[in-house]
Amino acid sequence: MDITSLKQTSEDQWELPATGKMRAPVIFYADRALLEGMDDKVREQATNVATLPGIVKASYVMPDGHWGYGFPIGGVAAFDADEGGVVSAGGVGFDISCGVRCLLTGLQAEDIEPVKEQLADALFANIPAGVGSTGRIHLDDDEMTAMLRGGARWAVDRGWGSREDLERIEEHGSMQGAEPEHVSQKARHRQRNEMGTLGSGNHYLEVQRVAEIFDPDIAAQLSLAEGDVVVSIHCGSRGLGHQIGTEYLREMAIAAAEHGIDLPDRELACAPLRSEVGHRYLGAMRAGINCALANRQIITHLTREVFSDVLPKAELPLLYDVSHNTCKEEEHIVDGAKRRLFIHRKGATRAFGPGHPELPGQLRDVGQPVLIGGSMGTESWVLIGTKEGMARSFGSACHGAGRRMSRHRAKKQWRGSKLIKNLAHRGIIVRSVSMRGVAEEAPGAYKDVRAVVDSADRAGLARKVARLEPRVCIKG
């Protein structure tokens, strides 16, 4: 990216002032190297977001920002319904509520080494992954509606997990305001047999070792210590979320014109929050959030079953579950006044700081865990939300490394079978249904996740707590 037009306000904060049709500036959180490594399309998309009606403060780009659909991935923007603010399906993304869940195990790294191959095979056999994967759960229309309304609470009610899990999930496991009646039959049909499945792309289940602790006090409060084994699950709302996004983007392209919204890019299709289309999308999108929460809850149950068989002494309580493709109505302080705003986070993680009333009692004094996913052969991270981040980015942080290379280019550069062999030499076991998918998700196709995390830490968006290294990876 050409950064000559940007004003650097700190080591990891840059501003593009509002000009022309922009209603707000663009603020980039990244160091110079990360920023220069971003595609120029990122600046173009973030600038386009800044032209939308009702935007508040700024259009933000996180350190892992890269080109997306309409909004950049790593994009954050808040809108005020009282000022004509909009909701954009492209600002949420197609995989609604894609997110990361981390489970503790009570095990040490040496506990899993003798059974690592057995564990990998059992997880791969028990948790369906890949394009079009289906599971052992089949929902009729009534159960589909109940799932879309209840989220992880629905899953727990049916025996997939415990009540204690719900306290460590955003929205306590169930997104309020979901309206399943606004989810089409086609979206429902796509999801009918996909509950409890990982899907494809960068989705995964990883058994990881806590390799390094950066904040011992907070780590202790999160029950993390060096050498511990944890399990991370990265997936979303599968076909249902994609269908919701596809259908409402078409509707929003028409609605934007009807409401006199001048779109600089058709992919930025949106509708006023207080419009009929906007209302229906919010209801459907919230149902999509519940689908993702229920999906990760079921996968958690399946993971616990495997560990119970292979490593019976393991216990798998939930550390936390965060989403990174959402639009949520939240209360924030803007210029000293409380305002109800709709925060789009596309490829960005909610990162509430200590004292936030929406955090459960055990975490309220600490802050919200921020789970940053790696890329198969690279490290993942646990961070913690900050009070500074609440003011700097509406309580938002990065969500992963961010791609630096398209899947098409990655597939040309790497062979999946060779990658798996090389990772095995490093002690990382990979199981996948697709060698092409492994090549597309090669670690080298992503940015340096440590640089991304360091930048978020220096910018005050979230603080580093622990670095995690993969030992077993089940890949979609």
Sequence and secondary structure as in RCSB ss.txt:
>XXXX:A:sequence
MDITSLKQTSEDQWELPATGKMRAPVIFYADRALLEGMDDKVREQATNVATLPGIVKASYVMPDGHWGYGFPIGG
VAAFDADEGGVVSAGGVGFDISCGVRCLLTGLQAEDIEPVKEQLADALFANIPAGVGSTGRIHLDDDEMTAMLRG
GARWAVDRGWGSREDLERIEEHGSMQGAEPEHVSQKARHRQRNEMGTLGSGNHYLEVQRVAEIFDPDIAAQLSLA
EGDVVVSIHCGSRGLGHQIGTEYLREMAIAAAEHGIDLPDRELACAPLRSEVGHRYLGAMRAGINCALANRQIIT
HLTREVFSDVLPKAELPLLYDVSHNTCKEEEHIVDGAKRRLFIHRKGATRAFGPGHPELPGQLRDVGQPVLIGGS
MGTESWVLIGTKEGMARSFGSACHGAGRRMSRHRAKKQWRGSKLIKNLAHRGIIVRSVSMRGVAEEAPGAYKDVR
AVVDSADRAGLARKVARLEPRVCIKG
>XXXX:A:secstr
   TT EEEETTEEEE   TT SS EEEES HHHHHHS HHHHHHHHHHTTSTTEEEEEEEEEEEE  SSS EEE
EEEE GGGT EE GGGT SSTT EEEEEEEEEEHHHHGGGHHHHHHHHHHHS  STT   S    HHHHHHHHHH
THHHHHHTTSS HHHHTTBGGGG  TT  GGGS HHHHHHHTTTTT   STT EEEEEEEEEES HHHHHHTT  
TTEEEEEEEE  HHHHHHHHHHHHHHHHHHHHHTT   SSGGG  EETTSHHHHHHHHHHHHHHHHHHHHHHHHH
HHHHHHHHHH TT    EEEEEESEEEEEEEEEETTEEEEEEEEEES EE   TT TTS HHHHTT  EEEEB  
SSS EEEEEE HHHHHHHSSEE  B  BSS HHHHHHH  HHHHHHHHHHTT EEEES HHHHHHT GGGB  HH
HHHHHHHHTTSEEEEEEEEEEEEEE 
